[in-house]
Amino acid sequence: MIDLLLACCLAEPSATEVTHAAPNIVIVFVDDMGWGDLPSQGASGWSMPNLARLEREGTRFTHFTVAQPVCSASRAALLTGCWPNRLGIHGALGPSSEVGLHSKETTLAELCKASGYATAAIGKWHLGDHPAFLPTRHGFDTFFGIPYSNDMWPGHPELPKHWPPLPLIEQDVVIERIETLEGQRPLTSRFTRCAVEFIHNHADTPFLLYLAHPQPHVPLACGDQWRGSSEQGLYGDVMQEIDWSVGEVLEALDTNDLAERTIVLFASDNGPWLSYGDHAGSTGGLREGKGTTYEGGLRVPCLVRWPGQVPAGAVEHAPWGSIDVMPTLASAIGTPIGHGIDGRDATSVLRGNGEPSREVDLYYYRTNELQAVRSGTWKLHLPHGYRSLEGRPGGSGGVPATYTWNVPQPLALYDLASDPGETTDVQASHPEIVERLLATVEAARADLGDALTQRLGVGLREPGRVSPAP
């Protein structure tokens, strides 16, 4: 199987010729890693020396926010620079989903490919599992990975048992079906080896490598050599294997003398799945987690290394997010974006020069419900219900605790500068801020709609659709 994949990796890009001045791009996107899971942001019980190296040689961003606190929506924003609800991508798409990323949407991979880059997606996709929606239809020359989350199989403790075994796909062909947890344990290593080979085989060609690890999403699984390696149980073992993977990628760049002309970005798709307790990460004191629009669900670890452009050893608190990644990287490679995206070029943030230019504030949707908006350090939560453990401990051993659903959140204003845990409502002291942000709310509802208020937005686009599977 690997030999067949490497043949794909060896293929030369078919687009226009580029010079070596164009930076390579490596995005390592992990699943459900909490803001507090970096040792530099409070984690203990495991070590991450390779991520620490990225911090020394690049910048750690403490206010990097994903577009939605769940898998598919978050990935849609990262790759397209659009609010995911604009694209009709909500929540987490399940096996045999009838929708996926529309062919008319432009991805980062398509921009890179148009500039002569070789492109590879390795790991988790989760933007539609029908062949029409897979990475090879969205600008990636090479795909080796799984089409959705690693828990979308018969072994899930809560969700449908009729789901099929987890498919492992090369290009658009299922080459294996993973039926046991034992079969998932080598995946991080297999994806890492493929990523390293892609770098070796494209050392003379500008490339985009999108390495999206399924871990540390449950069910937790790591290679035998990592089991028992940490002081924090299986979750810590998984974190250390992810760090090893990053180290292998960095070493491949060093070996090929590519480090100085490669942008490396490490981030997570959303916050930790707190109901899984000792099989979940930490928000580092931020409120709630995955599946909510509080900071614990949306603010994630982010490290960027870009020698000569991004300061080394810096910590940057200016806000930016996954929705800005596509336009920022397009700017880095000198490729025009066109129209119809929501993100903004955040190069100024990467260089430590302040906030990106924005025509709109941040909208915090969960699926198609507008639950909060943010401007600067001010965050206004709108009335909605959310899931919470309400202070109870999470589950153990891969079995989740039960959430309380529809916990009421009234209208509330938080100052994230002084209150990152979103504990103190200050709307009474700042009515002018509330009034300004309510105008932002109205603009969001008019453009993107809001299921909470039964509003239909005028700026929505259809997702890709296929006929139901027989």
C-alpha positions, -999 to +999 in steps of 0.1 A: +000+000+000+027+025+009+045+018-024+014+027-043+010+059-022+046+069-028+040+066-065+013+093-060+036+113-039+063+113-066+039+128-092+050+163-103+024+191-100+007+199-132+002+237-127+024+266-134+061+266-126+072+284-094+105+295-079+121+283-047+113+316-031+077+304-026+075+289+009+064+253+015+035+249+038+030+223+065-002+223+086-004+198+114-041+198+126-049+175+155-083+166+169-098+177+202-066+189+218-073+214+245-058+249+249-043+237+282-027+206+267+005+224+258+031+222+286+037+259+281+000+265+288-003+244+319-002+207+309+017+183+331+022+145+330+036+144+295+065+161+276+064+177+242+099+186+232+092+190+195+063+214+201+086+232+225+111+235+197+084+250+175+078+276+203+115+284+205+118+288+168+084+304+162+056+320+180+029+307+203-005+323+197-027+324+228-059+337+211-062+315+181-099+306+176-115+280+154-147+289+135-170+263+152-164+239+181-168+207+162-150+187+135-164+191+100-174+228+105-139+237+119-121+220+090-143+236+064-133+270+077-096+262+078-094+250+042-118+276+026-115+308+048-153+308+050-177+306+079-187+269+077-225+277+081-221+299+049-211+267+031-238+245+046-213+224+066-227+220+101-215+199+130-198+166+123-207+147+091-214+110+096-207+080+074-226+080+041-235+117+045-254+131+016-236+164+019-200+175+017-178+204+006-191+218-026-169+215-057-174+253-064-157+262-031-120+271-034-097+254-009-062+263+001-050+232-018-065+245-050-048+278-045-015+261-039-020+237-069-027+267-092+007+281-081+025+249-090+026+232-055+024+195-049-004+189-024-011+161+001-038+155+027-029+128+052-050+117+081-086+128+089-107+145+062-143+149+075-157+170+047-177+143+031-169+106+026-185+102-008-158+100-035-171+133-050-161+150-017-127+135-010-095+155-009-085+145-044-116+164-057-106+195-037-070+202-049-050+175-032-028+154-054-025+128-027-048+115+000-041+088+026-064+087+056-098+082+071-129+101+058-144+111+092-138+108+129-122+077+143-152+071+166-176+068+138-177+030+137-196+002+155-175+006+187-189+041+196-203+039+232-231+064+225-238+067+188-253+044+161-240+009+161-249+003+125-220+023+113-195+004+092-159-004+102-136+026+098-124+029+062-087+037+054-086+053+020-058+058-005-067+085-031-105+076-034-102+038-029-109+020+004-078-002+010-085-014+045-114-015+070-104-011+106-126-031+129-108-031+162-090-006+184-058-026+178-062-016+141-062+021+151-031+020+172-006+023+142-024+051+125-004+081+139+028+063+129+015+054+095+003+089+087+036+103+100+057+080+077+036+090+047+040+127+055+078+123+059+080+104+026+060+132+009+085+158+021+115+137+010+099+131-025+091+168-030+122+185-017+127+202-051+091+212-055+071+237-034+045+217-015+015+219+008+013+191+034-019+189+054-013+164+082-046+160+101-041+135+129-073+118+142-059+118+177-064+127+206-101+123+196-116+092+213-111+063+211-076+070+221-050+049+204-012+050+201+016+028+190+029+001+213+062+020+218+042+049+233+019+030+256+028+037+292+054+063+282+038+092+301+029+099+337-007+108+327-021+075+313-033+069+278-041+105+270-005+115+279+008+086+258-011+098+228+001+134+233+037+122+233+032+103+201+018+133+184+048+153+196+071+126+181+052+129+148+058+166+147+095+159+154+097+135+125+082+162+102+107+188+114+136+164+110+125+156+074+125+194+067+160+197+082+173+167+063+162+183+030+174+218+040+138+230+038+133+245+073+142+280+064+117+282+036+088+263+051+058+276+071+048+252+098+015+257+116+003+234+144-032+237+158-063+218+169-098+217+154-116+225+186-114+221+224-114+189+245-144+166+247-148+170+284-173+143+291-146+117+284-127+128+315-093+110+317-095+104+279-099+141+272-076+171+274-078+204+294-090+239+286-064+254+309-091+272+329-112+283+299-149+277+302-166+245+290-152+226+260-159+210+226-194+216+214-199+249+231-191+285+220-173+293+252-135+298+250-128+262+260-146+250+229-131+275+204-097+287+216-071+261+208-033+257+208-015+273+179+022+275+170+037+289+138+073+288+126+083+308+096+119+318+097+126+354+089+088+363+091+075+350+124+094+361+155+113+333+173+105+326+209+076+350+210+041+348+226+014+367+208-019+376+223-036+393+193-067+374+182-068+355+149-083+322+138-086+293+116-108+313+092-078+335+085-054+307+077-063+303+040-061+340+031-029+344+052-011+315+035-024+326+001-007+359+007+025+342+017+027+323-016+015+353-036-017+338-049-048+359-054-079+346-035-108+361-054-140+369-037-165+351-014-144+344+017-148+356+052-112+353+066-087+381+065-049+382+059-034+378+094+003+383+083+005+413+106-004+390+136+021+364+125+048+390+124+039+404+157+026+437+143-009+436+157-044+425+148-054+416+112-076+440+093-112+430+095-144+443+080-165+421+103-162+409+139-160+373+150-192+353+148-195+323+171-220+298+156-227+263+168-242+245+138-266+272+125-272+289+158-256+323+164-246+320+201-220+348+205-200+375+188-166+391+196-149+424+190-114+428+204-115+415+239-153+419+242-175+388+238-213+390+239-231+357+245-267+356+232-294+336+250-290+299+241-288+265+257-255+246+260-243+213+272-223+211+304-211+187+331-220+214+356-189+208+377-191+170+377-161+149+367-159+134+332-159+097+325-131+072+328-115+046+305-132+058+273-167+058+287-182+093+288-201+110+316-235+123+308-239+160+300-267+182+312-283+196+280-298+230+274-283+247+303-295+283+299-271+311+290-287+345+292-275+376+274-241+383+289-210+404+281-175+392+291-142+410+289-118+383+278-088+404+287-096+403+324-119+373+325-108+346+301-130+321+320-162+340+311-174+341+347-185+378+352-212+395+332-203+432+328-231+443+305-245+467+331-212+486+332-208+488+294-242+493+277-225+510+248-204+479+241-236+457+242-254+481+218-225+480+194-222+442+195-260+438+190-255+456+158-229+430+148-254+403+158-280+418+134-254+419+106-245+382+112-282+371+113-289+390+081-260+375+063-257+339+077-291+334+094-298+322+129-318+292+139-323+305+174-343+335+160-356+317+129-337+340+106-327+330+071-294+346+058-290+360+024-254+350+021-257+312+024-244+288-002-255+252-008-232+223+002-223+196-022-250+170-024-252+134-036-281+110-039-287+088-008-267+056-007-288+025-013 
